[in-house]
Amino acid sequence: MTLFHRTPPAMPTPETALRGRPTPIPTAETHFLSGRPLKSPVPAGMDQAMFSMGCFWGVERMFWQAPGVWLTMVGYANGFTPNPTYQEVCTGQTGHAEVVRVIFDPAVISYAALLRIFWEGHDPTQHMRQGNDVGTQYRSEIHCYSDDQTALANATRAAFAPRLAAAGFGPIMTEIHPAPTFYFAEEYHQQYLAKNPAGYCGVAGTGVTCPLGVATLTGD
């Protein structure tokens, strides 16, 4: 049986999920590249975004490389277990996805441009997996902080789906919903590929271009 015929992992329920802990797990104090405090509040005039698109090591690098991104951080979100550890998330019994939270300057990079990185940076037609990474933590999700973000996320999904279908891909599996609580991942996961340039990255796009017109849907 090949990887592509495996039964998709099952999500836990609130009753079956691991219990977690009441206090946050330790993480890095500053961003490895910029030196900015990792828990910095969103500065005035800036905005935030959150995405799940596979192993967060490679995903975070995609976003910190984008001009206008002020801060990136990796963690866990949209599950049931409070303050989970990486080992717990990997069991599939927390319900959390690996996520990247981004603080960005909308005067330099629009939310539409971040969505283009999201859509083109992974395979949104995969369910509970990316490449050889299989598990509930690798699902594709957009976590929205405002109604405007939700509207644009849905509009870009609708615009991208026909392009993927024309290239022979299946339907988009990405879930779009309000941003849940973000739990920081451990220190060694933060900016992992900056610390380990030859490290593993299993995230890859489809090679299909997200339509340029989506950037104009909100006037960006």
C-alpha positions in Angstrom: 0.0 0.0 0.0 1.4 3.4 -1.0 1.3 6.6 1.1 -1.4 7.9 -1.2 -3.8 5.1 -0.2 -3.4 5.4 3.6 -6.6 6.2 5.5 -6.5 9.8 6.6 -5.7 10.3 10.3 -8.6 10.9 12.6 -9.1 14.0 14.6 -9.6 13.6 18.4 -12.6 15.0 20.2 -12.5 17.4 23.2 -13.2 14.3 25.3 -10.4 12.1 23.9 -7.7 14.8 23.4 -4.7 15.0 25.7 -5.2 17.1 28.8 -2.2 19.4 28.3 -1.2 21.9 31.0 -2.3 25.3 32.5 1.0 27.2 31.8 2.8 27.8 28.5 5.8 25.7 27.6 9.2 27.4 27.4 10.1 29.0 24.1 12.7 31.5 22.6 12.8 35.0 23.9 13.8 36.7 20.6 13.6 36.0 16.9 16.8 34.3 15.7 17.3 36.5 12.7 15.9 39.9 13.7 16.4 39.8 17.5 12.9 41.2 18.0 11.0 39.9 21.0 9.2 36.9 19.9 6.1 37.8 22.0 6.0 41.4 20.9 2.6 42.9 20.5 1.4 43.9 17.0 2.8 47.4 16.5 0.5 50.2 15.5 -0.2 50.2 11.8 0.8 46.5 11.4 -1.4 43.5 11.2 -1.2 39.7 11.8 -2.0 36.5 10.0 -1.8 32.8 10.8 -1.4 29.8 8.4 -1.2 26.0 8.6 0.4 24.4 5.5 2.5 21.5 6.7 5.8 21.3 8.6 6.2 24.7 10.2 10.0 24.8 9.7 9.8 25.4 5.9 6.6 27.4 6.1 8.1 29.9 8.5 11.1 30.5 6.2 8.7 31.3 3.3 7.2 34.1 5.3 10.3 35.6 7.0 11.8 36.0 3.5 9.0 38.1 2.3 9.6 41.9 2.4 7.2 43.6 4.8 7.0 40.7 7.2 8.1 42.1 10.5 8.1 39.0 12.7 7.4 35.3 12.4 6.9 32.6 15.0 5.8 28.9 15.0 3.4 27.1 17.2 0.3 25.0 17.6 -3.4 26.0 17.1 -6.9 24.9 16.4 -6.9 21.9 18.7 -8.2 21.0 22.1 -5.0 20.5 24.3 -3.9 23.7 26.2 -0.2 24.5 25.9 0.8 21.3 24.1 4.3 20.0 23.5 5.7 19.0 20.1 5.7 15.3 21.2 2.0 15.6 22.2 1.0 17.2 18.9 2.8 14.5 17.0 0.6 11.8 18.6 -2.4 13.3 16.8 -4.2 13.4 20.1 -4.2 17.2 20.6 -6.2 18.2 17.5 -3.6 21.0 16.9 -2.1 22.0 13.5 1.5 23.2 13.1 1.0 26.9 12.4 3.1 30.0 11.6 1.9 33.4 12.9 3.1 36.4 10.9 3.2 40.1 11.9 3.4 42.2 8.8 3.3 45.8 7.5 0.3 46.1 5.2 1.9 49.2 3.7 4.7 47.0 2.3 3.0 43.6 1.8 -0.7 43.0 1.6 -2.7 40.2 3.1 -3.5 39.1 -0.5 0.3 38.7 -1.1 0.6 36.6 2.0 -2.3 34.4 0.8 -0.5 33.9 -2.5 2.6 32.6 -0.6 0.2 30.3 1.3 -1.6 28.9 -1.8 1.5 28.5 -3.9 3.8 27.3 -1.1 2.1 24.0 -0.4 -0.5 21.5 -1.9 -3.9 22.6 -0.5 -5.5 19.6 -2.1 -3.9 17.2 0.3 -5.9 16.1 3.4 -4.0 15.7 6.7 -0.6 15.5 4.9 2.0 17.4 3.0 4.5 15.3 1.0 5.8 12.5 3.2 4.5 14.2 6.3 1.3 12.5 7.4 -0.8 13.5 10.4 -3.5 15.8 11.7 -1.0 18.5 12.4 -0.2 18.9 8.7 -3.6 20.0 7.5 -4.1 23.1 5.4 -5.8 26.0 7.2 -6.1 29.8 7.1 -6.8 31.3 10.5 -8.4 34.7 10.0 -8.2 37.7 12.4 -10.9 39.8 10.7 -13.9 39.6 8.5 -11.9 41.2 5.7 -9.3 38.4 6.0 -12.0 35.8 5.9 -13.6 37.3 2.8 -10.2 37.5 0.9 -9.2 34.0 2.0 -12.5 32.6 0.5 -12.2 34.7 -2.6 -8.6 33.5 -3.3 -9.6 29.9 -2.7 -12.4 30.3 -5.2 -10.0 31.8 -7.7 -7.3 29.2 -7.3 -9.5 26.1 -7.4 -10.1 26.2 -11.1 -6.4 26.6 -11.8 -5.6 23.5 -9.7 -8.4 21.5 -11.4 -7.1 22.4 -14.8 -3.7 21.2 -13.8 -5.1 17.8 -12.7 -5.4 18.3 -9.0 -8.3 17.5 -6.8 -10.5 19.9 -4.8 -9.0 22.2 -2.2 -9.1 20.8 1.3 -8.1 24.0 3.1 -10.3 25.1 6.0 -10.9 28.8 6.6 -12.0 30.0 10.1 -11.5 32.6 12.8 -8.0 32.6 14.4 -7.9 30.3 17.4 -5.5 30.6 20.4 -1.9 30.4 19.3 0.4 28.3 21.5 4.2 28.9 21.0 6.3 25.9 20.0 9.5 25.1 21.7 12.6 27.2 21.3 14.4 24.9 18.9 11.5 25.0 16.5 11.6 28.8 16.2 13.4 29.8 12.9 14.6 26.3 12.7 15.9 26.5 9.1 17.9 29.7 9.9 19.7 27.8 12.7 19.9 24.6 10.5 20.2 25.7 6.9 20.5 22.2 5.6 17.6 21.0 7.8 14.5 19.1 6.5 11.7 20.8 4.7 8.9 18.6 3.4 6.7 21.4 2.2 6.4 21.9 -1.6 3.9 23.7 -3.8 1.9 22.3 -6.8 3.7 24.5 -9.4 0.3 26.2 -10.1 0.2 30.0 -10.0 -2.4 31.7 -7.9 -4.2 34.2 -10.2 -2.7 37.7 -10.0 -6.2 39.2 -10.1 -6.9 38.0 -6.5 -4.7 40.8 -5.2 -7.1 43.3 -6.5 -10.2 41.8 -4.8 -9.8 44.2 -1.9 -8.0 47.0 -3.7 -4.5 45.7 -2.8 
